[in-house]
Amino acid sequence: MVREYSNRTQSLFRLLMGLVIVMSVVVMSGFLFNRFDLTEEKRHTLKDATIEMLENLEDVVFVKVYLKGEYPAEYKRLEREIKERLDEMKAYAGARLEYEFINPSESEDNETRNKFYQFLQDEGLQYTNITFRTNDGISEKIIFPGAIITYRGESAPLQLLKSNERAADPEIINNSVINLEYEFAHTIRRVTSKKKPSIAFIQGHSELSRMETADAEKLLSESYQVARVEISGQLNSLSTAISEDGKQRLNSHDLLIIADPDSTFSDTDMFLLDQYIMRGGKIMWFVDPIMTDLDSLRTQQQTMGLPRKLGIEEMLFDYGVRLNNNILLDRNCAPIGITTGMRGNQPQIELFPWYFQPKLVPRSQHPIVGNIDPILTEFVSSIDTISQPGVKKTILLTTSEFTRVLRPPVRINLNIVSIDPDFGNKKQPYQPVAVILEGQFESAFKNRISPTYIQEGFKFVEKSLNTSMLIVSDGDILKNKLSSDGKNYFTLGYDRYTQNKIYGNREFLLNAVNYMLDETSLISIRTKGIKLRQLDQEYLMKNKGRVQAFNMLIPLLLILILGLVSNFMRKMRYSKSEKA
């Protein structure tokens, strides 16, 4: 009887101690916050820049995710990963972050559903028409894999699936998952930012027209102030006087974009650009060293590639790059459509590899190009880097291992589509075509200051503040395709021949701008990688029965073993108590 009373006392004591421990953990969790991420790549650990932004939110951010419903497993995984990322962000933002998942196809009424689809498109979300296999055969469904983020009445769309393909393979889903933290953080910062940095497209040297950069300007205007500026030798075009004598000046824009100029820069314009850089300004150069006449190619099926003299070559050389006068052929290229005959009144168009249109597959893990789709170019040239003290040079994009270099004059003929150029003995792989320079630059006008501005009292700066510039040897990267009447434009990176393919030109541009202007270091989030641990599909198909049996029997076997061990331990405990 005494032993039974003692056992009851011990059991009650253990129960009370357990309750005390649980209550202590609950109480302490209200004061202490800690999360443990045991994944190898720390996929559930937010970057410091993200945490700082979330903890400093002044008001509630509302996130509506339009990815809910019956989808294939790949999309359900994306939905799950989005929820996990939002939960992690809410852990730091608290009540200042609210989210919900919405099924855009929930309504059974076609008219109501289509109106909602149109609303989402008007808000800036893109739909994807997916196909997947069901028990009844092949099914199609419209989905909107995106979100709308709202803050104090300001809204911004966020595309969460980094592909427009009708079927998303695991790699596409994985790339989308990798970018989730950055995409959410960047968009939240976009809607909460009080001041937008200023970007100016330079004009006056036959650069791409407003219509040809319409999609690029639309993309950038979502996060930045975008303008067009003609220098024309005007002192006030790029800077504003901040002193009474006009000597001390401040840049009027945070970033300049020079998009495919086709005429020579005057010494005055180059001097103003140089001093803009010296005052800490950032420039993106998209320059074609070789001139081609595309109209001749369309009408006569051939044209010539000749060196283009823009006047900026020596200035860029002084900064640390040399634009080479050549044209690169690449076996990894986009197709071109050529009329091969007629069927009635309809021309028959076949697709052929167009070696003058390389598809640049990023190999670097730099934040600008990490985890983005191939980039479409046309008539691209190579770039060499020049040693300059205090300037860091990073190659962002190169051609493939199957590259040929042609020296001008180059005859560009559509007949090349019917032959296979010699990529064997004459190949020169991995030619650089995009470089970013970072650091302090010496003025290209250090020993040849313009006397005009000396007379005007312009304060000359010999060495720049820490800044950066991007040089790309192709202006067509920024050029969106136009409709036949020239009144409408397509998405930047759109392939008119494959139609359902959109290359990574938009992401490249936006990432580059974000990197060069990002003061909160959110762009560093893009370097986070998540390993995709996939099962061997071939092995599964060959050993389907064995794998199924393993998955069913092993859990049952483990439960049986645990039960036997537990039963054995219980018998041992009771036998000891009876002996005592």
Stockholm file with secondary structure:
# STOCKHOLM 1.0

chainA/1-580         MVREYSNRTQSLFRLLMGLVIVMSVVVMSGFLFNRFDLTEEKRHTLKDATIEMLENLEDVVFVKVYLKGEYPAEYKRLEREIKERLDEMKAYAGARLEYEFINPSESEDNETRNKFYQFLQDEGLQYTNITFRTNDGISEKIIFPGAIITYRGESAPLQLLKSNERAADPEIINNSVINLEYEFAHTIRRVTSKKKPSIAFIQGHSELSRMETADAEKLLSESYQVARVEISGQLNSLSTAISEDGKQRLNSHDLLIIADPDSTFSDTDMFLLDQYIMRGGKIMWFVDPIMTDLDSLRTQQQTMGLPRKLGIEEMLFDYGVRLNNNILLDRNCAPIGITTGMRGNQPQIELFPWYFQPKLVPRSQHPIVGNIDPILTEFVSSIDTISQPGVKKTILLTTSEFTRVLRPPVRINLNIVSIDPDFGNKKQPYQPVAVILEGQFESAFKNRISPTYIQEGFKFVEKSLNTSMLIVSDGDILKNKLSSDGKNYFTLGYDRYTQNKIYGNREFLLNAVNYMLDETSLISIRTKGIKLRQLDQEYLMKNKGRVQAFNMLIPLLLILILGLVSNFMRKMRYSKSEKA
#=GR chainA/1-580 SS CHHHHHHHHHHHHHHHHHHHHHHHHHHHHTTCCCCCCCSTTCTTCCCHHHHHHHHTCCSCEEEEECCCSSCCHHHHHHHHHHHHHHHHHHHHHGGGEEEEECCTTCCSCHHHHHHHHHHHHHTTCCCEEEEEEETTEEEEEEECCEEEEEETTEEEEEECCSCCCSSCCHHHHHHHHHTHHHHHHHHHHHHHCSSCCEEEEEESSSCCCTTTTHHHHHHHHTTSEEEEEECTTCGGGTEEECSTTSCSEEESCSEEEEECCCSCCCHHHHHHHHHHHHTTCEEEEECCSEECCHHHHHHHSEEEEEECCCSCHHHHHHHTEEECSCEEEESSEEEEEEEEEEETTEEEEEEEEEEEEEEECCCCCCTTTTTCCCEECSSCCCEEECCCTTEEEEEEEECCSSEEEECSSEEEEGGGGGSCCCCSTTCCCCCEEEEEEEECCBCTTTTCCCHHHHHTTCCCCSBCCSEEEEEESCSGGGCCCBCTTSSCBCCTTBCTTTSSCBCTHHHHHHHHHHHHHCSSCGGGGGGCCCCCCCCCHHHHHHTHHHHHHHHHHHHHHHHHHHHHHHHHHHHHHHHHHHHC
#=GC SS_cons         CHHHHHHHHHHHHHHHHHHHHHHHHHHHHTTCCCCCCCSTTCTTCCCHHHHHHHHTCCSCEEEEECCCSSCCHHHHHHHHHHHHHHHHHHHHHGGGEEEEECCTTCCSCHHHHHHHHHHHHHTTCCCEEEEEEETTEEEEEEECCEEEEEETTEEEEEECCSCCCSSCCHHHHHHHHHTHHHHHHHHHHHHHCSSCCEEEEEESSSCCCTTTTHHHHHHHHTTSEEEEEECTTCGGGTEEECSTTSCSEEESCSEEEEECCCSCCCHHHHHHHHHHHHTTCEEEEECCSEECCHHHHHHHSEEEEEECCCSCHHHHHHHTEEECSCEEEESSEEEEEEEEEEETTEEEEEEEEEEEEEEECCCCCCTTTTTCCCEECSSCCCEEECCCTTEEEEEEEECCSSEEEECSSEEEEGGGGGSCCCCSTTCCCCCEEEEEEEECCBCTTTTCCCHHHHHTTCCCCSBCCSEEEEEESCSGGGCCCBCTTSSCBCCTTBCTTTSSCBCTHHHHHHHHHHHHHCSSCGGGGGGCCCCCCCCCHHHHHHTHHHHHHHHHHHHHHHHHHHHHHHHHHHHHHHHHHHHC
//
